[in-house]
Amino acid sequence: MKNSAAVLCGTAVVLAGTLTAAPAEAVTPTSANAVQTAKVTWKKCGTDDYPTLECGSVKVPLDYAKPQGRKITLALSRVPHTAKRFQGPLLVNPGGPGSSGLTLAGFVASGLPKAVAAQYDVIGFDPRGVGKSQPALDCEPGYFNPVRPASVPSTPALEKANLERAKSFAAACGRKYSDVLPYVNTISAVKDMDSIRKSLGAKKINYFGYSYGTYLGQIYAKFFPNRVRRLVLDSITNPDKVWYDGNIEQDYGFDARHKAFMAWIAKYDSTYKLGTDPAVVEAKWYTMQAELAKNPAGGKVGAAELVNLFINGGYYNGYWPYLAPVFAAYVNDHNPAPLVKAFDTWGATDASGDNGFSVYSAVQCQDVSWPRDWKQWEKDNWAVYKKAPFSTWANAWYNAPCAFWPTKTLKPVNVANSKLPPVLLFQATNDAATPYQGGVTVHRLLKHSSLVVEQGGGNHSITLSGNACLDEYLAKYLTDGTVPRGHGTADAICQKNPDPKPLSTATSAMRTEQPVTAPGGSPLRGMSGFRG
């Protein structure tokens, strides 16, 4: 979801009018083989950033168990190959679930060495329900409009308000999309990927996924191992923790990254004047949050919205020099204007964010079962909050509609795979959104994989973001399939880039251009959305 960080959760109440789930036989790969797809017609749709971009679409079954039934439309993008040597389509996905992938084709094609990108048709796509694909989901427009109830349910009234929001959202999705919702899930998206392959006339695909896009890659490889030519997974979803346990794990990661940010501010006390002790700086941040809960800045940045904004720094440290002066202006100068401006730029949710959250919920709430007893959510999240308070309850409320979701859930997929060609994995050791263990787990489960680790790195989605060591391994693999082979957990180790430095201008608190410390970090942050 774009530029949002929000709230979530639910209790043990099952909605009336529960939808039926796709039958078990609909989640096997065999039915996808019966699907016939037309060749894509490409039209120019270049932008200033990506002038060679082309756009197209493909129709696929809503329900793959009924390949001749209702069709839906997937929006595609392409940067065509220009070299004599053509290595086929390279499908790319930025994560989410719920994020648009159309722009990512241009980003990847321009981020790779020209000689490498020229050998591929780089293909972006909006997964079913997303963006320009039709139908596009938007269960409850304005769901994240400020000011929302504070995330931490410190009173029964706050807990009730947040629960009612979550129930309302789940119910709205069930009412508006009863015919579509049972088919918006990872397995259906994977079958769509194979339909895209067919529409491109390719026997095999190359695939490059970030964040949740790595889970798409894992599932695609499980269903269609003989259709995989090359597979790159960056910032890896742990298949053993989808999705409830994975979100709990994220809470610890984001709290650690927030503490790292506070320590960075303390290091530059001469600039920000918030203290030289990270604990003191952190205490001031929580004091700011408490004040905003009582008196939202500009009538729009309350306690919940503050997390929306500062979670960006947990994904990508390139935001630190932009967020720190906003924090300092509020605390030292009693000036909330920079905070409001920064929220409007990086924290507010627009229509694409509403769409992204709707698809995010549809996919994650249906992929696997979630606790339906709210008492379990309470117990687990209060326990985590005591150790990692930064985003625990914000994350809980963000996912809370899953406690009330109106479709039945599917069964988890065992992604263990020994049938693939060499696979290349990238993982930062301190990534909060997809913690390090996910990379280790998938490295173990995918027999012929190689794991490249960014030692000490805390950013999310790490290739094509300014680390030359990582990008060299990526380029070699896409050129000729070369992967590093080492001993132990990692096959290769790259050191993280240095943390950014403060902005130089005295008016830095009012600057809200895109962070540029790492060339790819900010664009990828925008594409992958809040959840990754």
Secondary structure by P-SEA (a helix, b strand, c coil): cccccccccccccccccccccccccccccccccccccccbbbbbbcccccccccccbbbbbccccccccbbbbbbbbbbcccccccccbbbbbcccccccccaaaaaaaaaccaaaaaaccbbbbbcccccccccccccccccccccccccccccaaaaaaaaaaaaaaaaaaaaacccccccccaaaaaaaaaaaaaaacccbbbbbbccaaaaaaaaaaaaccccccbbbbccccccccccaaaaaaaaaaaaaaaaaaaaaaaaacccccccccaaaaaaaaaaaaaaaaaccccccccaaaaaaacccccccccaaaaaaaaaaaaaccccaaaaaaaaaccccccaaaaaaaaaaaaaaaccccccccaaaaaaaaaaaaacccccaaaaaaaacccccccbbbbbbbccccccccbbbbbbbcccccccaaaaaaaaaacccbbbbbbcccccccccccccaaaaaaaaaaaacbbbbbbcccccbbbbbccccccccccccccccccccccccaaaaaaaacccc
